[in-house]
Amino acid sequence: MTGSMPSARRSRGEVDGYASLKRTTLVEMGEVTGADWRREGATIVRDFERDDFVAAIAFVNRVAEAAESANHHPDILIHGWNRVRVTLSTHSEGGLTDRDFDLAGVIDGL
């Protein structure tokens, strides 16, 4: 079947361009992965605050375990004495894929 739409490189986990666009738009509206995730360029980002430094490090370790299990590794920033920023993007694909949203959901449950 030939169409008038140009072919686009598809990310792993992307069903079609519309599905990816729809999911991205929902993130911007806070309807996917929870309202605490926000879109920043080709990433989704969430800031977490814990009771103290030890709790922040324990949270980072839980994120690391989940990421390793998923074979999908976020950028993690520890700042202040109790804050953690998690940034998700599929680096090999140059943007967001279902893997990012799936891991965000797991992280939400930690």
N, C-alpha and C positions, 0 to 999 in steps of 0.2 A: 504494500500500500504506500503510495506516495502522497505527501501532503505539502501544504504550503509553509508549514512550520519548519524552521531549520533544526537540524539535529543538534542536540546539546549533550555534552559530556554528563553522564549521570553518576552521582555518588553512590557508593555502596549503600544499600538500604533505602534508596530513593526510588519510589515506584514511578513517579513522573514529576515533571517540573511543577505541575499544579499542586501535587501533594506536598512537595517541599516548601513551596511558597505559602501554602495554607498553614502548615505547621509553624513556619517562621512568623507569620502574621499573628497566629495564636499566642506564640511566646511573647511577642511585643504587647499583646493585650493581656498577658498574665494568665492565660487560660490553659497553658500546657506546662506541666512540671511544677505548678504552684506559682503564686503571684510574686514570690521572692526572687525568682530568676528574671534577669533582664537581658535584653539583646544589646550587645556592643559589637558593632561591625559583623564579622563572620563568626562570632562566639556568643555563647550564653554564659552569664556570670551570676554568681550568688555570693553574698557576704554572710558569714555566720559569726555569731558572738557566743562565746562560752563563758563559764563562771570564772575561770582563771587560766593561766598559762598551761598548766598540766592538762586541764580538760581540753584546751585547744589542740595540744599535741596528740592527745588520745583520739580526738576526732579526726585529725589528719591521718593517723595510722589506720583508722577504720575506712576512711576514703581510699587510702592506698591499697588496702586489702580488696575492697570492692573493685577498684580500677584494675588491679592485677587479675582478678577473677574474670573480668570482662575483656581483658587485654586491650584496654582503652584508657589512656593515661591523661588526666587533666593537668593543667597548670595550677599549682597550689601556692598561695602566698600567705605566710603568717605575718601579721603586722599588729602593732600595738602589743599588748601583753595577753590578749585573749580573743583576737579576731583572726578569722581565716577567710580568704577569698578563693573560690574555686571557679576556674574558667574552663569551659568545655568547647572544643572544636575538633574536628577530625583533620589533623594537620596534613595527613597524606592526601586528603581530598580538597584541601583549601577552603573548608567551610563546615557548615553543620550537616550532619547526617542523623539518621535514626539512632545510631550508637550514642550520640551525645544526649539526646532526649531520654533514652533508656537509662543511661548512667545517671543523669540528673534525677530521675525518679528513684533510683536506688539510693543516691546520696540524700534525697529528701527523707528517706526512711531511717537514716542513721541517727 
